[in-house]
Amino acid sequence: GAEFVPLVLRANVLWQALEAATGQELLVQNGGLVLLDAADQADSQGQGAAFYRQTVDCARRFGIAHQLLTADEVRQRFPQFVLENGGEAYLEPGGGILFPERCIAAQLSLAGENRAKLQMDEIVTEIITDSAGVVVRTNRSQYSAAAVILTPGPWMARWARTICGLGEAHFAVYRQTLYWFALQENQPRFSPEQMPVFIWNSA
């Protein structure tokens, strides 16, 4: 959605700055490809077509460099994808992948170098706000601050109830199923140098 694009654009700047500050490779911009099957392209009301249109609209609105490819152009440039005639694709050269574990380690390292105090393996049990700021209680200690940033991830629903006093109905956590396919032998055409990350909207 359009509301996320400014965040992503700013994040790209910050990832590159973090790479420069730490000397670590965190971001690989090997391109991002969104493929739309012919059947989904014909179904203008389908989710695949809506997602594709929204992607193109956001790119145009925010001036993000991109190309629109026909099915034939996709097959010529990226033979890894067999897109039938009538399909189309959106290619964003600046898209790519992050190495999450490496990113987290780099962020913590840089924070420590800039005098941040890192408290690991503590469980937040209560957050209290008053006129002076915020008090965070954990299973080990208590901390006072002017403000806090909450990033509980998949524990958000439980936090909403026990820490923030909100009903769990405010948040829903969904399982994202990932599949990994091992190659039987080295295949250079599936390497980041030759293949972009992709989203394939398929019926």
C-alpha positions as CSV (number, residue, x, y, z in Angstrom):
1,G,0.0,0.0,0.0
2,A,1.0,3.6,-0.6
3,E,1.2,4.3,3.2
4,F,4.3,1.9,3.4
5,V,6.3,3.3,0.4
6,P,7.8,6.3,2.3
7,L,8.9,3.9,5.1
8,V,10.5,1.6,2.6
9,L,12.3,4.4,0.7
10,R,13.7,5.8,4.0
11,A,14.7,2.3,5.1
12,N,16.7,1.8,1.9
13,V,18.7,4.9,2.8
14,L,19.2,3.7,6.3
15,W,20.3,0.2,5.3
16,Q,22.9,1.7,3.0
17,A,24.1,4.0,5.8
18,L,24.4,1.1,8.1
19,E,26.4,-0.9,5.6
20,A,28.8,2.1,5.2
21,A,29.1,2.4,9.0
22,T,29.7,-1.3,9.7
23,G,31.4,-2.5,6.5
24,Q,28.9,-5.3,6.3
25,E,26.9,-6.4,3.3
26,L,23.3,-6.2,4.5
27,L,21.3,-5.4,1.3
28,V,21.5,-7.0,-2.1
29,Q,19.6,-5.1,-4.8
30,N,19.2,-7.8,-7.4
31,G,15.8,-6.5,-8.5
32,G,12.3,-7.3,-7.6
33,L,9.9,-9.0,-10.1
34,V,6.1,-9.1,-9.8
35,L,4.5,-11.5,-12.2
36,L,0.9,-11.6,-13.2
37,D,-0.6,-14.6,-15.0
38,A,-2.8,-14.1,-18.1
39,A,-5.9,-15.4,-16.2
40,D,-5.4,-13.0,-13.3
41,Q,-4.6,-10.2,-15.8
42,A,-8.0,-10.8,-17.4
43,D,-9.8,-10.9,-14.1
44,S,-9.6,-7.2,-13.2
45,Q,-11.4,-7.8,-9.9
46,G,-9.1,-10.6,-8.7
47,Q,-6.6,-10.2,-5.9
48,G,-3.6,-10.8,-8.2
49,A,-4.6,-8.0,-10.6
50,A,-5.4,-5.6,-7.8
51,F,-2.0,-6.2,-6.1
52,Y,-0.3,-5.8,-9.4
53,R,-2.1,-2.5,-10.2
54,Q,-1.4,-1.2,-6.8
55,T,2.3,-1.9,-7.2
56,V,2.5,-0.1,-10.5
57,D,0.4,2.8,-9.2
58,C,2.7,3.2,-6.1
59,A,5.8,3.2,-8.3
60,R,4.4,5.9,-10.6
61,R,3.2,8.0,-7.7
62,F,6.5,7.9,-5.8
63,G,8.8,8.0,-8.8
64,I,10.3,4.5,-8.2
65,A,12.3,3.3,-11.1
66,H,10.6,0.3,-12.8
67,Q,9.9,-1.4,-16.0
68,L,6.7,-3.1,-17.3
69,L,7.5,-6.3,-19.2
70,T,5.4,-8.5,-21.5
71,A,5.4,-12.2,-21.1
72,D,7.8,-12.6,-24.0
73,E,10.2,-10.1,-22.5
74,V,10.1,-12.0,-19.2
75,R,11.0,-15.2,-20.9
76,Q,13.9,-13.6,-22.8
77,R,15.4,-11.8,-19.8
78,F,14.5,-14.3,-17.1
79,P,14.1,-17.8,-18.6
80,Q,13.7,-19.1,-15.0
81,F,10.1,-17.9,-15.3
82,V,7.7,-19.5,-17.9
83,L,5.0,-16.8,-18.1
84,E,2.3,-17.6,-20.6
85,N,1.3,-15.2,-23.4
86,G,-1.1,-12.6,-22.0
87,G,0.7,-12.3,-18.7
88,E,2.8,-9.4,-17.7
89,A,5.4,-8.3,-15.1
90,Y,6.6,-5.4,-13.1
91,L,10.4,-5.1,-12.6
92,E,11.9,-2.9,-10.0
93,P,15.7,-2.8,-10.3
94,G,16.1,-1.4,-6.8
95,G,14.3,-4.3,-5.1
96,G,16.2,-7.1,-3.4
97,I,16.9,-9.0,-0.2
98,L,18.2,-8.3,3.3
99,F,20.2,-10.7,5.4
100,P,18.1,-10.3,8.7
101,E,20.5,-12.0,11.2
102,R,23.4,-9.9,9.8
103,C,21.2,-6.7,10.0
104,I,20.2,-7.3,13.6
105,A,23.9,-7.9,14.6
106,A,25.0,-4.8,12.8
107,Q,22.3,-2.7,14.4
108,L,23.1,-3.9,17.9
109,S,26.9,-3.5,17.4
110,L,26.5,0.1,16.2
111,A,24.1,0.9,19.0
112,G,26.6,-0.4,21.5
113,E,29.4,1.7,19.9
114,N,27.1,4.7,20.3
115,R,26.7,4.1,24.1
116,A,23.3,2.4,24.0
117,K,22.8,0.0,26.9
118,L,21.7,-3.4,25.6
119,Q,19.6,-5.5,28.0
120,M,19.2,-9.0,26.7
121,D,17.0,-11.9,27.7
122,E,14.6,-10.0,29.9
123,I,10.8,-10.4,29.8
124,V,8.8,-7.2,30.0
125,T,6.0,-7.7,32.6
126,E,4.5,-4.2,32.8
127,I,4.6,-0.8,31.3
128,I,3.4,2.2,33.3
129,T,3.0,5.7,32.0
130,D,2.8,8.8,34.2
131,S,3.4,12.5,33.9
132,A,7.2,11.9,34.2
133,G,7.3,9.4,31.3
134,V,7.3,5.6,31.2
135,V,8.4,2.9,33.6
136,V,9.2,-0.5,32.1
137,R,9.2,-3.4,34.5
138,T,10.8,-6.7,33.6
139,N,11.5,-10.0,35.3
140,R,14.9,-8.6,36.3
141,S,14.6,-4.9,36.9
142,Q,12.8,-1.6,36.3
143,Y,13.7,1.2,33.9
144,S,12.5,4.7,33.5
145,A,12.4,6.6,30.1
146,A,10.7,9.5,28.4
147,A,9.2,7.1,25.8
148,V,9.4,3.5,24.7
149,I,9.1,1.8,21.3
150,L,7.3,-1.6,21.4
151,T,8.3,-4.3,18.9
152,P,6.8,-7.5,20.3
153,G,6.3,-9.2,17.0
154,P,4.3,-12.4,17.2
155,W,3.6,-11.8,20.9
156,M,1.6,-8.7,20.1
157,A,-1.8,-10.2,20.8
158,R,-0.7,-11.4,24.2
159,W,1.0,-8.1,24.9
160,A,-2.1,-6.2,23.9
161,R,-4.1,-8.0,26.6
162,T,-1.6,-8.3,29.5
163,I,0.6,-5.2,29.0
164,C,-1.4,-2.6,27.1
165,G,-4.9,-3.5,28.4
166,L,-6.4,-4.0,24.9
167,G,-8.4,-6.9,23.7
168,E,-6.7,-9.5,21.6
169,A,-9.2,-8.8,18.8
170,H,-7.2,-5.7,18.0
171,F,-4.4,-7.9,16.6
172,A,-4.3,-11.1,14.7
173,V,-1.1,-13.2,14.1
174,Y,-1.1,-15.4,11.0
175,R,1.3,-18.2,10.3
176,Q,3.4,-17.7,7.1
177,T,4.4,-21.0,5.6
178,L,7.7,-21.0,3.9
179,Y,9.0,-23.6,1.4
180,W,12.7,-24.2,0.6
181,F,13.7,-26.2,-2.5
182,A,17.3,-27.5,-2.6
183,L,19.0,-27.6,-6.0
184,Q,20.5,-30.9,-7.0
185,E,23.5,-29.1,-8.5
186,N,24.9,-25.6,-8.8
187,Q,22.6,-23.5,-11.0
188,P,24.1,-20.0,-11.7
189,R,20.8,-18.8,-13.2
190,F,19.1,-19.1,-9.8
191,S,21.9,-17.0,-8.2
192,P,21.1,-13.4,-7.0
193,E,23.4,-12.2,-9.9
194,Q,21.0,-13.6,-12.5
195,M,17.7,-13.9,-10.8
196,P,15.6,-11.2,-9.0
197,V,13.4,-11.8,-6.0
198,F,9.8,-12.3,-7.1
199,I,6.2,-12.4,-6.3
200,W,4.0,-14.5,-8.6
201,N,0.3,-13.8,-8.5
202,S,-1.2,-17.0,-9.7
203,A,-4.7,-18.3,-9.6
